[in-house]
């Protein structure tokens, strides 16, 4: 595979497909099963220090499979280097839980 996830750091070869199982837990560490109306979102920006910069990638996780998928088109035109991402759950009640706070998202070079 052309990607890795280590301690919330994602490293991906630019233009490749990325698929990752997402697991949620409640405050007691028990598995949280999303319900109808919940949304799990993944977002990538160049930097947290630039709040006006638009999101470079924004994806919703399929709640039936809980798999985050990035398609080749999502990163193909991005520059190589380090970005930042987070993941959040918006519950159908309106509560928001950023369960992965700002973490490194690294795009590496491809030969082709």
C-alpha positions as CSV (number, residue, x, y, z in Angstrom):
1,X,0.0,0.0,0.0
2,X,1.1,3.5,-0.7
3,X,0.0,5.0,2.6
4,X,0.4,4.6,6.3
5,X,-1.3,5.8,9.5
6,X,0.9,6.0,12.6
7,X,-0.3,7.8,15.7
8,X,-2.8,9.9,13.7
9,X,-0.1,10.9,11.1
10,X,-1.3,10.0,7.6
11,X,1.4,9.6,4.9
12,X,0.1,9.1,1.4
13,X,1.6,9.1,-2.1
14,X,0.0,12.0,-4.0
15,X,-2.7,10.8,-6.4
16,X,-3.2,7.4,-4.8
17,X,-6.3,5.9,-3.3
18,X,-6.6,5.9,0.5
19,X,-9.0,3.8,2.5
20,X,-9.1,3.7,6.3
21,X,-11.4,2.2,8.8
22,X,-12.7,4.8,11.3
23,X,-13.5,3.8,14.9
24,X,-15.4,6.0,17.3
25,X,-15.7,5.5,21.1
26,X,-17.7,7.3,23.7
27,X,-16.3,9.0,26.9
28,X,-16.1,5.6,28.6
29,X,-14.2,4.0,25.8
30,X,-17.1,2.0,24.5
31,X,-17.7,1.8,20.7
32,X,-20.0,4.5,19.4
33,X,-22.3,3.4,16.6
34,X,-23.4,6.4,14.4
35,X,-27.1,6.9,14.1
36,X,-29.2,8.4,11.4
37,X,-28.4,12.1,11.1
38,X,-24.9,11.8,12.4
39,X,-22.1,13.0,10.1
40,X,-18.4,12.1,10.3
41,X,-16.2,14.6,8.5
42,X,-12.5,14.6,7.4
43,X,-10.9,17.9,6.5
44,X,-7.4,18.9,5.2
45,X,-5.9,22.4,5.2
46,X,-2.4,23.7,4.6
47,X,-2.0,25.0,8.1
48,X,-4.1,25.6,11.3
49,X,-2.4,29.0,11.5
50,X,-4.3,30.3,8.5
51,X,-8.0,30.1,9.4
52,X,-9.2,32.0,6.3
53,X,-7.6,29.4,3.9
54,X,-10.2,27.2,2.4
55,X,-10.3,23.4,2.9
56,X,-8.2,21.5,0.4
57,X,-10.1,18.2,1.1
58,X,-13.4,17.7,2.8
59,X,-15.0,14.2,2.9
60,X,-17.8,12.5,4.7
61,X,-17.2,9.0,6.0
62,X,-19.7,6.4,4.9
63,X,-21.6,5.6,8.1
64,X,-22.6,2.1,7.0
65,X,-19.0,1.0,6.5
66,X,-17.2,3.6,8.6
67,X,-14.5,3.7,5.9
68,X,-12.8,7.0,4.9
69,X,-11.9,7.0,1.2
70,X,-9.8,9.5,-0.6
71,X,-9.8,9.2,-4.4
72,X,-6.8,9.9,-6.6
73,X,-8.4,13.2,-7.7
74,X,-8.5,14.4,-4.1
75,X,-4.7,14.9,-3.9
76,X,-3.5,14.7,-7.5
77,X,-3.0,18.5,-7.9
78,X,-1.8,19.2,-4.4
79,X,1.9,20.1,-3.7
80,X,4.1,17.6,-2.0
81,X,4.6,18.3,1.7
82,X,2.9,18.4,5.1
83,X,-0.6,19.6,5.7
84,X,-2.9,19.3,8.7
85,X,-6.2,17.3,9.0
86,X,-8.8,16.6,11.6
87,X,-11.9,14.4,11.9
88,X,-15.1,15.3,13.7
89,X,-18.4,13.7,14.5
90,X,-21.5,15.9,14.3
91,X,-24.3,14.1,16.1
92,X,-27.9,14.3,15.0
93,X,-28.5,16.3,18.3
94,X,-26.1,19.0,17.0
95,X,-23.3,18.2,19.4
96,X,-19.8,18.2,17.8
97,X,-16.8,16.1,18.8
98,X,-13.5,16.6,17.1
99,X,-12.2,13.1,17.8
100,X,-8.9,13.6,15.9
101,X,-7.5,17.1,16.5
102,X,-5.1,18.8,14.1
103,X,-2.7,16.0,12.9
104,X,-0.1,15.7,10.2
105,X,-1.2,14.8,6.6
106,X,1.9,14.2,4.5
107,X,1.8,13.9,0.7
108,X,4.9,12.2,-0.8
109,X,6.1,12.2,-4.3
110,X,5.2,9.6,-7.0
111,X,7.5,8.5,-9.8
112,X,4.7,8.3,-12.5
